[in-house]
């Protein structure tokens, strides 16, 4: 629950193609954060009514919570095991259990998939897998069964996978706390915010907060806001919201409604949450009426949208109709494109792109570019040669030249040419480059290595596709996702 803000509330400003979503702090100063224009261009009119009536009550999720992806292990078959498998291998309990505040040993429960969760409140007995948490060097594991298991994993090559190889100890996922709320990362017809202090796979966004936001995250208004924020669909119309986007979604709660909203929410969590269409008893926006909405959901929504935000019943009806429209159009669009997404070779392109990206994990060129390049102040923008064939670097009488097929650009040094070649290889038209050549020299080897590792995974999946055009199309889509 957000304790800050005042009646001056939220404002919108534009600058360089972004809308500034901000709040006025208790001290009266204005704080703004950037947002994309796209959400506002496609938003129905009710969204702007929500912004207006939510002045002083709406705040980006990141203001009251830390949002992060669940575990990206790089080798799920190594890290996620059932208790039967763990006991059969004799793995010591300190590596798959932890002690609670009272000193009791508790298994490291992990939610591997939303399908495991039968209700919003997750029950341990519903979770099949445990996650291994190994934080010791191999020399300190001498004589243990877990060391034997690690060595077995290395014989299978797990330590060579890009995500695993990027860690100091490939088998160490790092020390991190389980989140009290986990919400599914890929959204079909509904997003559920599951409650329970369990670790989660990268099929989830972890919400770390002490605030009472679980009721709002399971409300129909949040469904509506999510579908506005999401921008990428996978096969079957799945909606993806990146972590940095998810944390920008507005939440709205008020401390004086704590007791009332919790009572309503407890009625909802006692049963499984169905699809939006079932919850609202409507398959089209025209069929939505307030009296057909499931009573426990309607009770929760009335408090959030009506009592806290002050939306009239007609405006609440607009929210319900808008979310049905957004979800239905996304799913139907996916169906209409289904035939086009299948190639002559029977390749499901969306699924392949998703699989390759998951195999690469978090250690991507896109992450490196964002964290190690775009974070610097002194950058210059360089145009790259138009993609037209194999890239290569040649030294001439007047300097260095980067070729892509017959197209080329001149470079001031071999170092600059090496840097630009990486981005030309993946088909970018323009890229930012550090002006500090000493810094560029320090990062170039790691950048080239990362490019090679990412590319190796991609090509291992593409080698079975015979059609060259199909290969090129999928390769471009994968690099777009990696650089996203």
N, C-alpha and C positions, 0 to 999 in steps of 0.2 A: 504494500500500500504506500502510495507516495504522500509524504507529509508536507512537501513544499508547495510553492506556487501561490498565486493570489488571484483576485478577480480580474486583473488586467489580462492574464491568460495568454493564450497562443496567438501568434501572428504569422503571417506568411509574407515573405519577401523573395524577390528573384534576383539572381546574379549568375551570369555566365551559364545559362541553361539549367540552373538548379533552382529549386524552391527552398527557401530557408525556413525549416520548421523549427520553431524555438519556443522558449518559455520565458516568462518574466520571473526572476528569482525573488525570494522574500525580501532581499535588499533593494529590489527595484531595478537591478541591471538586467539587460536583455541578453540572452544566450541563444545563439542560433546554430543549428546543424544542417548540413546540406541534404537535400533529397532530390530524387529524379523527377523530371517533368512528366515522364510517361504515366505515372500513377494518377496525376491530376488530369491529364488529357483524356484518359479512358474512364475516370471515375463517374458514377452516376450522381445526380444532383444531391441525393441524400447524404453523400460523403461530406459535402460542404456545409450542410445543415448540422452534421455531427461536429465538425470543426468549430462552427460558430457557437453552438450550445455547450461545447466542451471546453470553452475558455477557462483556464485555471484548473481544469480537472484532467485533461489529457496530457500524457507525458510519454516520450519514447521509452520502450522497454529497457534500453541500456541505462537509463537514468536511475532505475531502481533494481536492476539485476545484471549479473554477468551472464552473457550468452556464449556458449561454445559448443563445438561439435562433440559428439561422443567419441569413443576410441576409434581411431583409424589404425588398426593393428598391423596391416600389411600381410598378416598371415593368420586369419581367423581360425583356421584348423589347428594351429599351434596354441593360441592363447585362450580359445573358448572350448572348455571341456565339460562333460557331464560329471557328476560326482562319481558315477560308476567308473568312468574312464580314469578319473584322478586316483581313485582307490586302487584300481587295477594296476596302475603304474607306480603306486606307492609314493606319490608326490607328497612331501611333508606339508602339514597344514598351514604353516606360516606363509606359504606361497600361494595358497588359494583361500585363506581365511584371514580375518583381522579381529582385533579385540575391540569390544565396545567400551563405553565409559566405565562400566562396572567390571571390566576385565574378562568378560565372556567371549569365547571364540564364535565369530559369526562368519558364514561363508561369503565370499565375494560374489554376490548375485549380480548377474549382468542381463539386461534386457537386450536380446540380440535382434528381435524383430517386434514390431507393433502387434503382430498376429498372436504373440504369446500372452498379451495382456487382455484378460477377459473383462476387466472393468477399469474405470479411471483410477481407483485405488489398487495398486499392483500388489498381489499376494505372492510371497516367496515360493509357495508350492506350485505356482503357475510358471515359474522360470526354470527352464531346463538346464541352462549353462552357468558355469562359474568362470571367472576371468583370472588368469594367473598374474600375480603381481610379484615380480622377482627384482629386487633392488640390490643385489650383491654381485661382486665380481666372481668370475669362475673359480679363482684361486680360493675364495672364501666359501665355496660350495663343495669343496672336495669331500668325497664320501657320501654325498646326498643323492637321493633318487632324482631330484629335480635336475641335477647336473647331467645325469644320464639322459634325461628327457631333452635337455638343451642340446647335447651332443647328437642325439637322434635327429633333432630338428635341423642341425647343421648338415648332417648327411643328406637330408632331403632338400637342402639348398635354401631354407627359409631366410638365413642370414644374408643371402645375396639379393633378396628382393629389395627394390629401391627404398621403400618406407622403412624396412627393418635396418638396412645398411646405413641409413642416415642417422641412426641413434648411436650414442657412445657404446652402450651395450644393446645389441640388437634385440635381445629378449626382455628388455626393461621398458615397460610402457610409461614409466615415470610415476611420481607420487601425485595423486590428484584425488580430490574428494568426490564422492558420489553426489549427484544433484538431487534436490528434493522434488524437482519437476522435470520430466522429460517429454518432449513433444515431437511427434514424427516429422522427419526431415522431408520426405517425399509425400505429398498430400494427394490422395485420390478424391474421394467425395466428402471427406471430413478429416479434420485434424484433431487429435485428442491429446490433452495435456495430462500425462499420467503422474500420479503422486506416489512417492516412495523413495527412500534414500538408497537407490540402487545405481550401479554403474550402467552405462548404456553404450551400445555400439554406435557407429557413425550413421546409422539409420535414424538417429535422433539429434535434436538440438537440446543441450543441457541448459536448464535455467537455474542459476545459482542465486538465490535471494532469500531473505528472511521475511519478505513482505507477503501478504495474503493475496496473491494474484492468481492462484489456481482456479478459483471460480470464474474470474474474468476470461482466462485463457480457454475455458471450456464453454464460454457463452457464444451466442450466435453473432454478436457484434464483432468479436474477435475473428470468427470465421470470415466474416465479410471483409475485414481489414486485411487479413492474410491473403485473400484471393486478389485484392488490389495490389498488394506488394509483390507477390510472386510474378515471375516473368519468364520462367523457362519450363517447358513441358517435356517430359520424357515419354517413352512409349505408353500408350493407353491413356494419355492425357494427364499423367502425374505432374503435379505442380511442385517446382523446386524453389525454395527461398534460401539464398546463401545466408550464412550466419551474420555477416555485416549488414544484410538487408533486414533479416528477422529482428535484429535488436532495434531497428528504427520504427517498428510497428507501435502504434499508440496503445497504451493501456489506460484504464480509467477506473479508479476506486476511490472511496471516501471512508475514512476511519469511522465516522458515525454510523455507517451502515454495516459495520463488521458483523455483528451478531445476526442481523437479519439475513445478510447475504450468505453467511455460513450455514444457517438453518436451511435455506433453500438449496444450497449446494449439496448438503448431505443427503437430500432426497434424490438428487440426480446421480450421485456417485454409487448409489446402492444397486444400480443396474448397468448393463453394458450400454454404451452410447452408439447409436446406429448412424447410418449415413444421413447427410443433410436432408435428403428427400423423405426418409422415414421419420426423422425427428420432427420435421415440419409438416408431415402428411401431405406432401405435394410433389408432383413431378415436373410442374411448370410454375412459373411465377403467377400465372392467372389463377391457379388452384389454391394459392396460399390464403388462408384466413386465420385470424387469431384464435378462434375457438377450436381449430383442428390441430394446433401445435401441441405436442406432448405436454401435459400439465406441469410436470416438474421443471421442464426446460422453460416453459412460458413464465413460471414464477421467478426463476433466476433472471431471465431477460427483462422482466418488468422492473426489477430492482435496478439493474445496470442501466438499461436504456431509458426507463421511465423516471424512476425516483432520483437516480444520481445525475444522469445527463439531461433529464427534463424533456425527452422526446415524447411527443404526443403518440397516441395509439396509431394514428394514421402514418406518422413518421416511422414508428417501429415496424409497421407493416411494410413500408418501403424498404427497410433494411432486410427483412426476410425475403422479400421478392427479389431484391438485388443480388443477394447471395445465391439464391436458386438460379438466377439467370447466369451469374458468373461461372458457377460450377457446371451447370448444364451445357453452356456454350463451349466450355473448355473440353469436356468429355466428348461432346458431339463432334467438335472440330477434329479431335484425335481419331475418332472413328472414320471421318471422311478422308483423312490423310493416310489411313492405315495401309491402303493398297499402294500408295506412292512410297511409303517407307520401306516396303519390301522390294528388294532388287530382283533382277532376273536370276540371281544365284540363290534367292531365298534368304538373304541376310536381313535380319532385323537391325537396321542401322542404329536406331535409338538405343536398343539394348546393348549393342556392341560398344557404342561410345560410352555408355554408363559403365559397362564392365571394365573397359580399359582404364577409364579414369579412376575407378575404385582400386584397380590393381596398382596403379602408380601411387595412389595415396596422396598425402598432403605435400610431399617433397617435390613440388612442381616448378617449372620455369615461371609460371604466373605468380606464384607465391614469392619466389626470389626477386622477380622484377618489381613487385609491389613493395616488398620489405627492404630490399637492398639498393634499388635504383630510384623508384618514385619517392622514397622517403628523404632523398637528399635535396639540397637547395639549389645547387649550381648545376643545372641540366641544360642540355641543348637538344633540339628536335632534329632528327636526321631522316630524310627521305631514303627509302630503300629501292633498289632496282625492281621493276615490275616483274613478278614471278613469270618465268618463261622457260625454265629448265633447271639443270643442275647448277648449283652455286659453286663458285671457286674464287680464289684470291690469286692475283698475279702481280708481280713487281715489275715496274716499267722505268723508263728513264726519268720520269717526272713524279714518281711516287707509286702508291699502291692503288690497285683497282679491284673492286668487287663485282663479279659477274653473276647474273642469273640468266642462264641461256645466253642470248646475245646482248641483253640489256646490261648496263653497268653504271656504277657510280665511282667517283674518285675519292680516295681516303688519304688522310694526312700521314698515316703510319700503318704498319702491319697490325699493331695493337687495335687501332680503330677498325680496321678491316675484319679482324677476327671477331670483334664484338658485334659488328653489324651483320656478319655472315650468319651468326646464330639465329637472328631474328628474320633474316631473309630466307633461311632454310625452312622456317615454319609458315612463311607466306605473309608476314606483316608488311604493310605499305609504308609505315612510319614508326619510329621508335625514339624514346628518350635516351640520351646518353650522358653520363657524368662528364663534366668538363675537367675534373681533376684526373689527370692521366695516371698519377701515382695510385689513386684509389682503383681506377680501371684495371691497372696492372695487377693489383692485389686480388681482384675478384674474378678475373677472366678465366683462370684455370678451373675454378669451382663451377663457374657458369657453363663452360664447355663440357665439363664432366656431367653436370646435371642434364644438359641438353642431350648428351649421348645416352644417359640412362633412361630418360623419358622416351626418347626415340626408339630405343631398343625394345621397350615394352610394346610400344605402338606397332612397330614393324612385325613383332612376333605374332600379333593377332591378325595383321593384314596379309601375311605371306600365303595364307590359304585361299585368298580371294584372287581369282584369276583375272577378272576384268580390270584393266588398268584405270579406267574412268571411275569405276566404283571404288577402287582403292584410294584414288586421289580425293574423291568426295568425302569418304569416311575419314581420311587423314586430316583434311581441313577441319571437319567438324570436331574431331578430337582435340586438335590444337586450339580451336576456339574455346572449347570447354576448359582446357588446361590454363589458358591465358585469362579466363573470366575472373 
